[in-house]
Amino acid sequence: MTVTLRIKEASLLLEFLTLATHCMSGSVENTMETNMVAMMRRAHGHCQDPASVTFSVLSLAMYFNGWLSFFITLYYKLPLKQDRTGFHTRDVDITKRLDYSSGIAVLGFSLIVYILRTFDVRVEATRVMVSAPVLALVTTHVLYINFYKLYYASGLAMLLEIYDFPPYGGYFDAHSIWHLATVPLTILWWSFIRDDAEFRTSSLLKKSKKKTK
């Protein structure tokens, strides 16, 4: 059963990556180039920021793989994060707003889950009291950037963005490297979520067995 699920997981991930890289169609002229550089060159005519698109697709693939393995293990689900790839493929107003809105929403949701999980908040009223201010802040900020002013410079001035530099080879700038850095972090994140959920489930099962004895 486990082997069959793993095969299905790998098959779905392969199909997903194939669909995600359709915007990068074209021919590769130099067979001595690495696959990554070749992909950049093929995508250049179709995508405004091919390096960020590629690394965003890789990050999304890691999220998809983590979600799929987590779903198979614990029958849970993940809010999808495909807006970032669309934004870097074509930087238009709608993709930009979707990118920042989805990013803010995911951060807000993650903050709520972090607080509830860390402090083991189980009382429903307390959960609502914790979640309400964060949801209000996230909603207000999303409405602000969508209907008043889309200002994001202050949010970008951190980490690799501080050391911004001209695109190396015309493709790899600080922002694209930041997207690349999210790939291994995503793997670690989903590994922790899966292990934590398994630990919590096993702990609850042990407690229930003790009560029945």
N, C-alpha and C positions, 0 to 999 in steps of 0.2 A: 504493500500500500504506500509506504513512504517513498520507495523508488519511483512508483508511478506518478506521485504528486510532484516529485522533484523534476521528472522528465517534462511534465506539463508546465511546470514553472519555468524551466529553461526554454521551452518552446514558445511560451507566451512572451517571455522577455525578448527573444530573438525577433519575433514578429513585431513587437513594439518598436525595437530599435530600427528595423527595416522601414517601418512607416514613418518614424520620426526623422529619418535622414533622407526622405524623398525630396526635400527642398534643396538637397545638395547633389542634384543630378548634373552630369556632364562627363567629359572625358579627361583622363589623366595622361599628360603628355610625357612626363618624365618618370619612368618606371623606377629610377634610382631614389626618388624621394620617399620619405617615410609616409606611412598611411595618413598620419595626422596632417602633414603639410599638404599632401595631395588633396585631402578633404577640404582644407582651407582654400586651395586654389579653385577647386570645382565649385565651391559655395560662393566665391567672391562675387560672381555676376548676379547672384540671386539674393544674397543676404547682405545687409549693411554692416553687420558685425559678426562675421563667420566664426571667429574664435569663441566669442561669448555664446553664440548659438550652439556650437559643438559641445562646449563644457556644460551648458545648461541642459542639453539633451542627456549628457552623461549623468549629471546630477539627478535629473528626472528619472532616468533609467534605474539609478540606485534607489530612489524613493519607491519606484514601482516594484522593484525586486524585493525591497524590504517590506513593503505593504503586502505583497503576494505571499511571502514566506510567513509573515505575521498572521495573515488571514488563514492560511492553511493550518498554522499551529493553533490559533486561538479564535478564529472566526470573528475577526475585528475588521475595521475599515479605516481608510486614510483620506483626508481632504486633499484632492489632487492639486498639483502645482505646475500646470503646463503653461500658465500665462507668461512666465519669464522667457521661455523659448520663443513664443510668438512675438514678444516685444523686440527681442534682439534680431529676429528675422526681418521685420519691417517696423521701424520706429515711427509709428503714427500715433495720433492722439489716443485712440481707443486701446491699443495694445499697451501704451505707456501707463494709462490709468488702471488697466487690468493688472499689470505687473505690480505696481505699487500697492494697489488695493488688496490684492491677494497676499502680498508679502506682509502687510500690516495685519491682516486677518489671521494669518498663520502664527505670527509672533504673539498676538493677543491670546489666541487659543492655547498656544504652548505655555504662556505665562500662567494662565488659569490652571492648566493641568499640572504644571510644576508646583504651584502653591498647594493645590488640593492633595497631590501625591506626597509631597515632602512633609506636610504637617498632618497627613492622614485625616483629612476633614471628612467626616461621615454624616454629620447632621445636615439634613437637607436645607434647613434655614440658613445655616452658616455657609454652605456652598453658594447659595443665592447671594448672600451678602458679599462674599469674596468675588464672585463672578460679575455681579452687576456693575461695579465701578470700572472694571477692565473693559467690559463690553460697551459701556457708555463712552469710554475714552476712544476705543477702536472705532466705533460707529461715528463719533464726532470727527475724528481725524479723516476717515474715509470720505465722509460728506464734504469736509473742508477741501481736500485735494481734488475732489471731483467736481464740485460746484462753485468753489471760490478761487483758490489759488493752488496750482500744482507746484509746490516748492519743496525740493528734496535735497538740495545741496548740503544742508546741515547733517542729514542722515547718511550721506555718502562719505563725509570727511572722517573716515576711520579706517583702521587696519591697513590693508594694501592700498586703499584709495588715497591715503595720505602721501604715499610715495609714488604718485602718478608719474608715468613716463611715456614718451612717444611709442607707438606700436612697434614692437620688434619684428622686423621683416614685413611690416605692414599689417600684421594680424594680432600679435600678442601684446596687449597693453595691461595695465594694472587691474582693470576691471575684469578682463577675461581670465587673468590669473586668479583673481578672487573666486570666480565661478569654478575654476579648476580645483581650488582648495576645498570647496564644499563637497566634492565627490567622496574623498575618504572620510570626511566628517559625517556625511550621511550614512555611510556604512556602519561607522561606530554608533551613531545615534539609533539606528534601527536594531542593531545587535543588542544595545542596552534595553530598548523597549521590549524586545522579545524575551530577553532573559529576565527582566523585571516582572513581566506579566506571568511568565512561567513560575517564578519564585513566589509571587503573590498567590497564584492558583494553588500551588503545592502547599503553601502555608495554610490557606483556608481549608483545604481538604484534610490536612492533619488535624486542625482544630475541630472540624466537624466529626472526624473519626473518634477523637477523644471524648466529645460530648455524647456520642452514641454508646460508648462503652460503659 
